[in-house]
Amino acid sequence: MIHSLQDIMANRFDQQPEEITTIKNYIQENLHETVAVGLHDSQIIISVRSSALAGTLRPHLYALKKLCNTEKKLVIRIG
């Protein structure tokens, strides 16, 4: 059966790793901001829109790491 590109892309976004969903939800609930999260081999990159948000997020990194139950390094990227 041939699937359309729209069907393939719709299914792709539903299969986010649990860490990404957890981080996005935590930041949305606690800081009322939307961020982009990327998952790599040894780190999780959280992309924020401003340095002010990065500074506000920094004290939350320990809680996020514990909530995700991961050994990966959490990195904040501005841009």
Order of alpha helices (4+ residues) and beta strands (2+ residues): alpha-alpha-beta-beta-alpha-alpha-beta
